[in-house]
């Protein structure tokens, strides 16, 4: 059995007994029922994912930034030159990006993964080489990846998740880098959710009106070229390989790997959201192990989260990627679980409950 299908077979849905116990425990704590709002749901969700209540503390956290280039860049969907992907990888490795600053703030490790950068990168501490190809093909003209490349990228993500968990990570955070990857993300969201491209395509790094219109048209052509009409179900691997990026496939594998290990995966923005759609199509139970860190300013992200049934913890109009939104949400996830471990119950504290 391949690593991909071995991992999928190992993923179990949320444990209903743990969910029930976690909800009951929340209701016994010294606070009004439901007073912590969404944080209570997060704690219960993590209990179901872990199969025990209270769930393990989701720390230490490990951020994995998957980097790759995109052939669709040639269609003029972004004003940023493609070499920025390579340059930002060097910035991550040097510790100079926003993701590095946020990771330092929350105590998360940072691993940068070259899964498809269109250049040979030098070896450096913190940089993992899993290059499947030197970028994807142009998705507007046909499949972005071959079936073999799609599986290889998925398995690269699984391998990274497995290694980080083996090294002690108890929460995985998704990160990404790839110029033009919001184009592939919007195409994936349209393919998996059935939304029209105009509804789920955003301005990415801030394109002008002309480029934005071109971007939507390129996505329409991509869906047509790959036989992915919105609203018509497609095989998950075909959709992912058709219009996804190498980093999208790797993040989908990263999610699957975390779910198989029953370690929560904290999702970042639209790139992670579109990758999560692919992961959920391959293994629906994987969603039970995910927490949406934030809602991106990209419209496709809201559509992806709604489809997945995930509620974002933070909404700050972020559109940077890199894992920044997931990192900002990590302390909230830890606080939600800390309550389950540390807060007294009405009985243990001798506090009178309200009348029934």
TARA-V417605 format. One record per backbone hydrogen bond with DSSP energy under -1.0 kcal/mol. CO is the residue of the C=O (numbers start at 1). NH is the residue of the N-H. E is the energy in kcal/mol with one decimal. If there is no record, write none. Layout:
CO&NH&E, CO&NH&E
//
This chain:
2&6&-2.5, 3&7&-2.1, 4&8&-2.4, 5&9&-2.1, 8&11&-1.2, 15&19&-2.1, 16&20&-2.4, 17&21&-2.4, 18&22&-2.6, 19&23&-2.4, 20&24&-2.3, 21&25&-2.6, 22&26&-2.5, 23&27&-1.8, 28&346&-2.5, 29&31&-2.5, 32&35&-2.3, 34&37&-1.8, 36&39&-1.9, 37&40&-1.1, 38&42&-2.1, 39&43&-2.1, 40&44&-2.3, 41&45&-2.6, 42&46&-2.5, 43&47&-1.8, 44&48&-2.3, 45&49&-2.2, 46&50&-2.4, 47&51&-2.0, 47&52&-1.4, 48&15&-2.6, 57&59&-2.0, 60&170&-3.0, 61&109&-1.9, 62&173&-2.7, 63&111&-2.6, 64&175&-1.9, 65&113&-3.3, 66&177&-2.0, 67&115&-2.0, 67&116&-1.4, 69&136&-1.2, 70&73&-1.5, 71&74&-1.7, 72&75&-2.1, 73&76&-1.8, 81&84&-1.7, 82&85&-1.9, 83&87&-2.2, 84&88&-2.8, 85&89&-2.0, 86&90&-1.8, 87&91&-1.6, 88&92&-2.8, 89&93&-2.5, 90&94&-1.9, 91&96&-2.6, 92&95&-1.1, 97&101&-1.8, 98&102&-2.7, 99&103&-2.6, 100&104&-2.4, 101&105&-1.7, 102&106&-1.7, 103&107&-1.0, 103&108&-2.4, 109&63&-3.0, 111&65&-3.0, 112&128&-3.4, 113&67&-3.0, 113&115&-1.1, 114&130&-2.3, 115&132&-2.2, 116&69&-2.5, 117&119&-1.7, 124&127&-2.1, 126&112&-2.9, 128&114&-2.7, 133&135&-1.7, 138&141&-1.9, 144&137&-2.6, 146&150&-2.4, 147&151&-2.1, 148&152&-2.3, 149&153&-2.5, 150&154&-2.3, 151&155&-2.7, 152&156&-1.6, 153&157&-2.0, 154&158&-2.0, 155&159&-2.4, 156&160&-2.1, 157&161&-2.3, 158&162&-2.7, 159&163&-2.3, 160&164&-2.5, 161&165&-2.4, 162&166&-2.5, 163&167&-1.6, 164&169&-2.5, 165&168&-1.6, 171&62&-2.4, 172&266&-3.5, 173&64&-2.3, 175&66&-2.1, 177&68&-2.1, 178&181&-2.2, 180&184&-1.1, 181&185&-1.9, 182&186&-2.4, 183&187&-2.0, 184&188&-2.3, 185&189&-2.6, 186&190&-2.5, 187&191&-2.4, 188&192&-2.6, 189&193&-2.7, 190&194&-1.7, 196&199&-1.7, 203&206&-2.8, 203&207&-1.5, 208&212&-2.6, 209&213&-2.5, 210&214&-2.0, 211&215&-2.5, 212&216&-2.0, 213&217&-2.1, 214&218&-2.7, 215&219&-2.0, 216&220&-2.2, 217&221&-2.4, 218&222&-2.3, 219&223&-2.4, 220&224&-2.3, 221&225&-3.0, 222&226&-1.5, 223&228&-3.3, 224&227&-1.4, 229&232&-2.0, 235&239&-2.5, 236&240&-2.7, 237&241&-2.6, 238&242&-1.9, 239&243&-2.1, 240&244&-1.7, 241&145&-2.5, 242&144&-1.4, 245&249&-2.3, 246&250&-2.1, 247&251&-2.5, 248&252&-2.4, 249&253&-2.2, 250&254&-2.4, 251&255&-2.5, 252&256&-2.2, 253&257&-2.8, 254&258&-2.3, 255&259&-2.6, 256&260&-2.4, 257&261&-1.3, 258&263&-2.6, 259&262&-1.2, 264&172&-2.6, 265&291&-2.3, 266&174&-2.0, 267&293&-2.0, 269&273&-2.9, 270&274&-2.6, 271&275&-2.0, 272&276&-2.6, 273&277&-1.4, 274&278&-1.2, 275&279&-2.3, 276&280&-2.8, 277&281&-1.8, 278&282&-1.8, 279&283&-2.5, 283&286&-2.5, 284&287&-1.3, 285&288&-1.1, 286&289&-1.7, 287&290&-2.0, 289&265&-2.7, 291&267&-3.0, 292&313&-1.6, 298&301&-1.4, 299&303&-1.5, 300&304&-2.2, 301&305&-2.8, 302&306&-2.3, 303&307&-2.1, 304&308&-2.2, 305&309&-1.2, 305&310&-2.3, 314&295&-2.1, 318&297&-2.3, 321&324&-2.0, 323&327&-2.3, 324&328&-2.1, 325&329&-1.5, 326&330&-1.1, 329&333&-1.8, 330&334&-2.4, 331&335&-2.4, 332&336&-2.3, 333&337&-1.8, 334&338&-2.7, 335&339&-1.8, 337&341&-1.3, 338&342&-2.8, 339&343&-1.9, 344&30&-2.2, 345&349&-2.1, 346&351&-1.9
//
